[in-house]
Amino acid sequence: MIRSDRLQRIAEIVMVLGIVALCQPWNLFLHRYGLTIILVGLVTFLFTNWFGAKVVSDDEDAPKGEGHP
């Protein structure tokens, strides 16, 4: 199973590659599907943030309620 932080990094790289594919003028296939590549990376990024592992702090002095005092 791929960890969520690694999958998030892969999604960021896919989004950047989609932008490069959209902006390059040499290959029509890449130019045509550049926006689709960006959207696949974006949806993957959103899902990894939504379903990713929760970070639990070990700070005992931190307040237990919501927000900051």
Gaussian input, Z-matrix of N, CA and C with variables (Angstrom, degrees):
# hf/3-21g

backbone

0 1
 N
 C     1     B1
 C     2     B2     1     A1
 N     3     B3     2     A2     1     D1
 C     4     B4     3     A3     2     D2
 C     5     B5     4     A4     3     D3
 N     6     B6     5     A5     4     D4
 C     7     B7     6     A6     5     D5
 C     8     B8     7     A7     6     D6
 N     9     B9     8     A8     7     D7
 C    10    B10     9     A9     8     D8
 C    11    B11    10    A10     9     D9
 N    12    B12    11    A11    10    D10
 C    13    B13    12    A12    11    D11
 C    14    B14    13    A13    12    D12
 N    15    B15    14    A14    13    D13
 C    16    B16    15    A15    14    D14
 C    17    B17    16    A16    15    D15
 N    18    B18    17    A17    16    D16
 C    19    B19    18    A18    17    D17
 C    20    B20    19    A19    18    D18
 N    21    B21    20    A20    19    D19
 C    22    B22    21    A21    20    D20
 C    23    B23    22    A22    21    D21
 N    24    B24    23    A23    22    D22
 C    25    B25    24    A24    23    D23
 C    26    B26    25    A25    24    D24
 N    27    B27    26    A26    25    D25
 C    28    B28    27    A27    26    D26
 C    29    B29    28    A28    27    D27
 N    30    B30    29    A29    28    D28
 C    31    B31    30    A30    29    D29
 C    32    B32    31    A31    30    D30
 N    33    B33    32    A32    31    D31
 C    34    B34    33    A33    32    D32
 C    35    B35    34    A34    33    D33
 N    36    B36    35    A35    34    D34
 C    37    B37    36    A36    35    D35
 C    38    B38    37    A37    36    D36
 N    39    B39    38    A38    37    D37
 C    40    B40    39    A39    38    D38
 C    41    B41    40    A40    39    D39
 N    42    B42    41    A41    40    D40
 C    43    B43    42    A42    41    D41
 C    44    B44    43    A43    42    D42
 N    45    B45    44    A44    43    D43
 C    46    B46    45    A45    44    D44
 C    47    B47    46    A46    45    D45
 N    48    B48    47    A47    46    D46
 C    49    B49    48    A48    47    D47
 C    50    B50    49    A49    48    D48
 N    51    B51    50    A50    49    D49
 C    52    B52    51    A51    50    D50
 C    53    B53    52    A52    51    D51
 N    54    B54    53    A53    52    D52
 C    55    B55    54    A54    53    D53
 C    56    B56    55    A55    54    D54
 N    57    B57    56    A56    55    D55
 C    58    B58    57    A57    56    D56
 C    59    B59    58    A58    57    D57
 N    60    B60    59    A59    58    D58
 C    61    B61    60    A60    59    D59
 C    62    B62    61    A61    60    D60
 N    63    B63    62    A62    61    D61
 C    64    B64    63    A63    62    D62
 C    65    B65    64    A64    63    D63
 N    66    B66    65    A65    64    D64
 C    67    B67    66    A66    65    D65
 C    68    B68    67    A67    66    D66
 N    69    B69    68    A68    67    D67
 C    70    B70    69    A69    68    D68
 C    71    B71    70    A70    69    D69
 N    72    B72    71    A71    70    D70
 C    73    B73    72    A72    71    D71
 C    74    B74    73    A73    72    D72
 N    75    B75    74    A74    73    D73
 C    76    B76    75    A75    74    D74
 C    77    B77    76    A76    75    D75
 N    78    B78    77    A77    76    D76
 C    79    B79    78    A78    77    D77
 C    80    B80    79    A79    78    D78
 N    81    B81    80    A80    79    D79
 C    82    B82    81    A81    80    D80
 C    83    B83    82    A82    81    D81
 N    84    B84    83    A83    82    D82
 C    85    B85    84    A84    83    D83
 C    86    B86    85    A85    84    D84
 N    87    B87    86    A86    85    D85
 C    88    B88    87    A87    86    D86
 C    89    B89    88    A88    87    D87
 N    90    B90    89    A89    88    D88
 C    91    B91    90    A90    89    D89
 C    92    B92    91    A91    90    D90
 N    93    B93    92    A92    91    D91
 C    94    B94    93    A93    92    D92
 C    95    B95    94    A94    93    D93
 N    96    B96    95    A95    94    D94
 C    97    B97    96    A96    95    D95
 C    98    B98    97    A97    96    D96
 N    99    B99    98    A98    97    D97
 C   100   B100    99    A99    98    D98
 C   101   B101   100   A100    99    D99
 N   102   B102   101   A101   100   D100
 C   103   B103   102   A102   101   D101
 C   104   B104   103   A103   102   D102
 N   105   B105   104   A104   103   D103
 C   106   B106   105   A105   104   D104
 C   107   B107   106   A106   105   D105
 N   108   B108   107   A107   106   D106
 C   109   B109   108   A108   107   D107
 C   110   B110   109   A109   108   D108
 N   111   B111   110   A110   109   D109
 C   112   B112   111   A111   110   D110
 C   113   B113   112   A112   111   D111
 N   114   B114   113   A113   112   D112
 C   115   B115   114   A114   113   D113
 C   116   B116   115   A115   114   D114
 N   117   B117   116   A116   115   D115
 C   118   B118   117   A117   116   D116
 C   119   B119   118   A118   117   D117
 N   120   B120   119   A119   118   D118
 C   121   B121   120   A120   119   D119
 C   122   B122   121   A121   120   D120
 N   123   B123   122   A122   121   D121
 C   124   B124   123   A123   122   D122
 C   125   B125   124   A124   123   D123
 N   126   B126   125   A125   124   D124
 C   127   B127   126   A126   125   D125
 C   128   B128   127   A127   126   D126
 N   129   B129   128   A128   127   D127
 C   130   B130   129   A129   128   D128
 C   131   B131   130   A130   129   D129
 N   132   B132   131   A131   130   D130
 C   133   B133   132   A132   131   D131
 C   134   B134   133   A133   132   D132
 N   135   B135   134   A134   133   D133
 C   136   B136   135   A135   134   D134
 C   137   B137   136   A136   135   D135
 N   138   B138   137   A137   136   D136
 C   139   B139   138   A138   137   D137
 C   140   B140   139   A139   138   D138
 N   141   B141   140   A140   139   D139
 C   142   B142   141   A141   140   D140
 C   143   B143   142   A142   141   D141
 N   144   B144   143   A143   142   D142
 C   145   B145   144   A144   143   D143
 C   146   B146   145   A145   144   D144
 N   147   B147   146   A146   145   D145
 C   148   B148   147   A147   146   D146
 C   149   B149   148   A148   147   D147
 N   150   B150   149   A149   148   D148
 C   151   B151   150   A150   149   D149
 C   152   B152   151   A151   150   D150
 N   153   B153   152   A152   151   D151
 C   154   B154   153   A153   152   D152
 C   155   B155   154   A154   153   D153
 N   156   B156   155   A155   154   D154
 C   157   B157   156   A156   155   D155
 C   158   B158   157   A157   156   D156
 N   159   B159   158   A158   157   D157
 C   160   B160   159   A159   158   D158
 C   161   B161   160   A160   159   D159
 N   162   B162   161   A161   160   D160
 C   163   B163   162   A162   161   D161
 C   164   B164   163   A163   162   D162
 N   165   B165   164   A164   163   D163
 C   166   B166   165   A165   164   D164
 C   167   B167   166   A166   165   D165
 N   168   B168   167   A167   166   D166
 C   169   B169   168   A168   167   D167
 C   170   B170   169   A169   168   D168
 N   171   B171   170   A170   169   D169
 C   172   B172   171   A171   170   D170
 C   173   B173   172   A172   171   D171
 N   174   B174   173   A173   172   D172
 C   175   B175   174   A174   173   D173
 C   176   B176   175   A175   174   D174
 N   177   B177   176   A176   175   D175
 C   178   B178   177   A177   176   D176
 C   179   B179   178   A178   177   D177
 N   180   B180   179   A179   178   D178
 C   181   B181   180   A180   179   D179
 C   182   B182   181   A181   180   D180
 N   183   B183   182   A182   181   D181
 C   184   B184   183   A183   182   D182
 C   185   B185   184   A184   183   D183
 N   186   B186   185   A185   184   D184
 C   187   B187   186   A186   185   D185
 C   188   B188   187   A187   186   D186
 N   189   B189   188   A188   187   D187
 C   190   B190   189   A189   188   D188
 C   191   B191   190   A190   189   D189
 N   192   B192   191   A191   190   D190
 C   193   B193   192   A192   191   D191
 C   194   B194   193   A193   192   D192
 N   195   B195   194   A194   193   D193
 C   196   B196   195   A195   194   D194
 C   197   B197   196   A196   195   D195
 N   198   B198   197   A197   196   D196
 C   199   B199   198   A198   197   D197
 C   200   B200   199   A199   198   D198
 N   201   B201   200   A200   199   D199
 C   202   B202   201   A201   200   D200
 C   203   B203   202   A202   201   D201
 N   204   B204   203   A203   202   D202
 C   205   B205   204   A204   203   D203
 C   206   B206   205   A205   204   D204

   B1=1.4608
   B2=1.5219
   B3=1.3075
   B4=1.4586
   B5=1.5241
   B6=1.3372
   B7=1.4625
   B8=1.5216
   B9=1.3266
   B10=1.4654
   B11=1.5250
   B12=1.3374
   B13=1.4624
   B14=1.5265
   B15=1.3271
   B16=1.4609
   B17=1.5330
   B18=1.3266
   B19=1.4567
   B20=1.5285
   B21=1.3220
   B22=1.4594
   B23=1.5287
   B24=1.3216
   B25=1.4670
   B26=1.5272
   B27=1.3393
   B28=1.4580
   B29=1.5249
   B30=1.3344
   B31=1.4618
   B32=1.5270
   B33=1.3324
   B34=1.4646
   B35=1.5269
   B36=1.3245
   B37=1.4587
   B38=1.5290
   B39=1.3303
   B40=1.4697
   B41=1.5252
   B42=1.3295
   B43=1.4645
   B44=1.5308
   B45=1.3187
   B46=1.4705
   B47=1.5273
   B48=1.3238
   B49=1.4657
   B50=1.5246
   B51=1.3264
   B52=1.4652
   B53=1.5190
   B54=1.3245
   B55=1.4679
   B56=1.5190
   B57=1.3252
   B58=1.4672
   B59=1.5251
   B60=1.3346
   B61=1.4623
   B62=1.5238
   B63=1.3023
   B64=1.4604
   B65=1.5247
   B66=1.3146
   B67=1.4624
   B68=1.5217
   B69=1.3169
   B70=1.4655
   B71=1.5301
   B72=1.3481
   B73=1.4621
   B74=1.5373
   B75=1.3418
   B76=1.4604
   B77=1.5063
   B78=1.3066
   B79=1.4568
   B80=1.5280
   B81=1.3152
   B82=1.4669
   B83=1.5292
   B84=1.3371
   B85=1.4642
   B86=1.5198
   B87=1.3316
   B88=1.4644
   B89=1.5241
   B90=1.3324
   B91=1.4699
   B92=1.5293
   B93=1.3197
   B94=1.4637
   B95=1.5246
   B96=1.3385
   B97=1.4540
   B98=1.5269
   B99=1.3191
   B100=1.4637
   B101=1.5187
   B102=1.3154
   B103=1.4635
   B104=1.5338
   B105=1.3243
   B106=1.4669
   B107=1.5268
   B108=1.3255
   B109=1.4634
   B110=1.5213
   B111=1.3250
   B112=1.4604
   B113=1.5246
   B114=1.3231
   B115=1.4740
   B116=1.5237
   B117=1.3299
   B118=1.4633
   B119=1.5286
   B120=1.3303
   B121=1.4660
   B122=1.5183
   B123=1.3222
   B124=1.4591
   B125=1.5283
   B126=1.3237
   B127=1.4671
   B128=1.5297
   B129=1.3270
   B130=1.4644
   B131=1.5190
   B132=1.3297
   B133=1.4594
   B134=1.5321
   B135=1.3291
   B136=1.4673
   B137=1.5205
   B138=1.3286
   B139=1.4631
   B140=1.5146
   B141=1.3402
   B142=1.4670
   B143=1.5186
   B144=1.3137
   B145=1.4640
   B146=1.5237
   B147=1.3095
   B148=1.4534
   B149=1.5231
   B150=1.3306
   B151=1.4601
   B152=1.5185
   B153=1.3199
   B154=1.4570
   B155=1.5173
   B156=1.3158
   B157=1.4618
   B158=1.5249
   B159=1.3065
   B160=1.4588
   B161=1.5239
   B162=1.3185
   B163=1.4519
   B164=1.5241
   B165=1.3273
   B166=1.4584
   B167=1.5170
   B168=1.3326
   B169=1.4609
   B170=1.5190
   B171=1.3187
   B172=1.4590
   B173=1.5251
   B174=1.3178
   B175=1.4571
   B176=1.5284
   B177=1.3314
   B178=1.4684
   B179=1.5204
   B180=1.3386
   B181=1.4562
   B182=1.5242
   B183=1.3187
   B184=1.4595
   B185=1.5268
   B186=1.3296
   B187=1.4721
   B188=1.5240
   B189=1.3085
   B190=1.4621
   B191=1.5227
   B192=1.3244
   B193=1.4678
   B194=1.5082
   B195=1.3200
   B196=1.4494
   B197=1.5191
   B198=1.3271
   B199=1.4604
   B200=1.5166
   B201=1.3163
   B202=1.4673
   B203=1.5229
   B204=1.3247
   B205=1.4714
   B206=1.5117
   A1=108.77
   A2=115.97
   A3=121.08
   A4=108.53
   A5=116.24
   A6=120.10
   A7=109.56
   A8=116.41
   A9=120.44
   A10=112.04
   A11=118.67
   A12=118.74
   A13=111.31
   A14=116.65
   A15=119.48
   A16=110.91
   A17=117.06
   A18=120.84
   A19=111.23
   A20=116.64
   A21=120.77
   A22=110.18
   A23=117.29
   A24=120.74
   A25=110.73
   A26=117.63
   A27=121.31
   A28=110.10
   A29=117.79
   A30=121.26
   A31=111.03
   A32=117.61
   A33=120.50
   A34=110.80
   A35=117.01
   A36=120.91
   A37=110.43
   A38=117.31
   A39=121.05
   A40=110.37
   A41=117.66
   A42=119.99
   A43=111.01
   A44=117.10
   A45=120.44
   A46=110.12
   A47=117.27
   A48=119.98
   A49=111.57
   A50=117.65
   A51=120.64
   A52=111.79
   A53=116.98
   A54=120.15
   A55=110.22
   A56=116.83
   A57=120.42
   A58=110.07
   A59=117.52
   A60=121.08
   A61=111.25
   A62=117.22
   A63=120.65
   A64=111.73
   A65=117.52
   A66=121.09
   A67=113.97
   A68=118.81
   A69=119.73
   A70=109.45
   A71=118.32
   A72=120.58
   A73=115.10
   A74=119.78
   A75=120.88
   A76=114.03
   A77=118.87
   A78=121.97
   A79=108.61
   A80=115.88
   A81=120.06
   A82=112.05
   A83=117.45
   A84=120.60
   A85=110.96
   A86=117.25
   A87=120.43
   A88=111.27
   A89=116.68
   A90=120.07
   A91=110.71
   A92=116.60
   A93=120.79
   A94=111.79
   A95=118.00
   A96=121.29
   A97=113.29
   A98=118.07
   A99=121.50
   A100=112.80
   A101=116.97
   A102=120.24
   A103=111.00
   A104=116.69
   A105=120.05
   A106=110.64
   A107=117.30
   A108=121.45
   A109=110.27
   A110=117.30
   A111=121.13
   A112=110.26
   A113=117.34
   A114=120.84
   A115=112.02
   A116=118.05
   A117=120.56
   A118=109.82
   A119=116.76
   A120=120.04
   A121=111.92
   A122=116.97
   A123=120.80
   A124=111.59
   A125=117.08
   A126=120.32
   A127=110.33
   A128=117.19
   A129=120.40
   A130=110.89
   A131=116.75
   A132=121.30
   A133=111.10
   A134=116.80
   A135=120.32
   A136=111.72
   A137=117.11
   A138=119.68
   A139=112.53
   A140=117.62
   A141=118.33
   A142=110.72
   A143=117.96
   A144=119.59
   A145=111.25
   A146=116.66
   A147=120.84
   A148=111.75
   A149=116.68
   A150=121.36
   A151=113.21
   A152=118.63
   A153=122.08
   A154=112.84
   A155=114.71
   A156=120.79
   A157=110.16
   A158=115.54
   A159=120.90
   A160=109.37
   A161=116.37
   A162=121.41
   A163=108.25
   A164=116.10
   A165=121.75
   A166=107.71
   A167=115.79
   A168=118.78
   A169=110.00
   A170=115.46
   A171=121.45
   A172=111.59
   A173=116.81
   A174=121.52
   A175=109.45
   A176=116.75
   A177=120.47
   A178=112.15
   A179=117.65
   A180=121.26
   A181=112.31
   A182=117.04
   A183=120.28
   A184=109.78
   A185=117.73
   A186=119.94
   A187=110.36
   A188=116.58
   A189=122.35
   A190=112.61
   A191=118.68
   A192=121.41
   A193=112.11
   A194=115.36
   A195=122.21
   A196=110.48
   A197=116.98
   A198=121.58
   A199=113.63
   A200=114.80
   A201=122.54
   A202=110.22
   A203=117.77
   A204=119.25
   A205=112.27
   D1=136.64
   D2=179.93
   D3=-83.42
   D4=133.71
   D5=178.03
   D6=-69.44
   D7=153.12
   D8=-174.12
   D9=-67.20
   D10=-33.51
   D11=179.68
   D12=-69.47
   D13=-34.59
   D14=177.09
   D15=-70.73
   D16=-41.06
   D17=178.00
   D18=-66.01
   D19=-33.14
   D20=176.79
   D21=-66.09
   D22=-40.99
   D23=177.92
   D24=-65.51
   D25=-39.23
   D26=177.22
   D27=-63.66
   D28=-40.34
   D29=178.78
   D30=-63.93
   D31=-37.88
   D32=176.77
   D33=-63.87
   D34=-41.79
   D35=179.40
   D36=-65.69
   D37=-39.08
   D38=178.11
   D39=-63.34
   D40=-39.87
   D41=178.22
   D42=-63.93
   D43=-42.42
   D44=178.89
   D45=-65.04
   D46=-42.45
   D47=177.61
   D48=-64.10
   D49=-32.84
   D50=175.59
   D51=-66.11
   D52=-38.21
   D53=176.68
   D54=-66.20
   D55=-42.04
   D56=177.79
   D57=-63.35
   D58=-42.78
   D59=179.07
   D60=-63.67
   D61=-35.19
   D62=-179.49
   D63=-72.30
   D64=-32.58
   D65=-174.52
   D66=-90.98
   D67=-14.27
   D68=-177.62
   D69=-82.00
   D70=142.82
   D71=-175.85
   D72=-100.68
   D73=3.34
   D74=-170.07
   D75=-90.92
   D76=-35.39
   D77=-174.07
   D78=-114.97
   D79=115.45
   D80=-177.08
   D81=-68.04
   D82=-34.53
   D83=178.94
   D84=-61.26
   D85=-47.86
   D86=179.35
   D87=-65.19
   D88=-39.32
   D89=179.18
   D90=-65.49
   D91=-38.33
   D92=-178.31
   D93=-68.00
   D94=-37.66
   D95=-176.00
   D96=-104.27
   D97=15.10
   D98=179.36
   D99=-62.45
   D100=-42.89
   D101=179.58
   D102=-67.23
   D103=-37.21
   D104=177.11
   D105=-63.91
   D106=-39.77
   D107=177.85
   D108=-63.67
   D109=-42.32
   D110=178.16
   D111=-62.33
   D112=-44.02
   D113=-178.62
   D114=-66.34
   D115=-37.34
   D116=177.01
   D117=-63.63
   D118=-43.32
   D119=177.11
   D120=-64.05
   D121=-39.35
   D122=-179.28
   D123=-66.70
   D124=-44.85
   D125=179.43
   D126=-64.47
   D127=-40.32
   D128=176.99
   D129=-63.03
   D130=-42.08
   D131=178.36
   D132=-62.28
   D133=-43.22
   D134=179.74
   D135=-65.06
   D136=-42.28
   D137=179.42
   D138=-67.37
   D139=-36.08
   D140=178.57
   D141=-69.36
   D142=-32.31
   D143=175.58
   D144=-72.10
   D145=-35.58
   D146=-176.65
   D147=-75.77
   D148=-44.62
   D149=-175.96
   D150=-101.28
   D151=3.39
   D152=-176.80
   D153=-67.11
   D154=171.81
   D155=-179.48
   D156=-68.43
   D157=140.80
   D158=178.33
   D159=-82.05
   D160=138.15
   D161=178.60
   D162=-91.14
   D163=123.77
   D164=-179.69
   D165=-109.86
   D166=124.66
   D167=179.44
   D168=-84.29
   D169=146.56
   D170=-179.98
   D171=-97.97
   D172=11.65
   D173=-177.73
   D174=-75.10
   D175=114.11
   D176=-178.31
   D177=-79.14
   D178=-20.27
   D179=-179.23
   D180=-85.10
   D181=-7.51
   D182=-178.21
   D183=-70.31
   D184=144.33
   D185=177.47
   D186=-66.02
   D187=147.97
   D188=-176.59
   D189=-87.46
   D190=-16.05
   D191=-177.24
   D192=-84.32
   D193=-177.82
   D194=178.50
   D195=-76.60
   D196=142.13
   D197=174.07
   D198=72.54
   D199=-169.44
   D200=-179.36
   D201=-108.95
   D202=150.07
   D203=179.96
   D204=-70.98

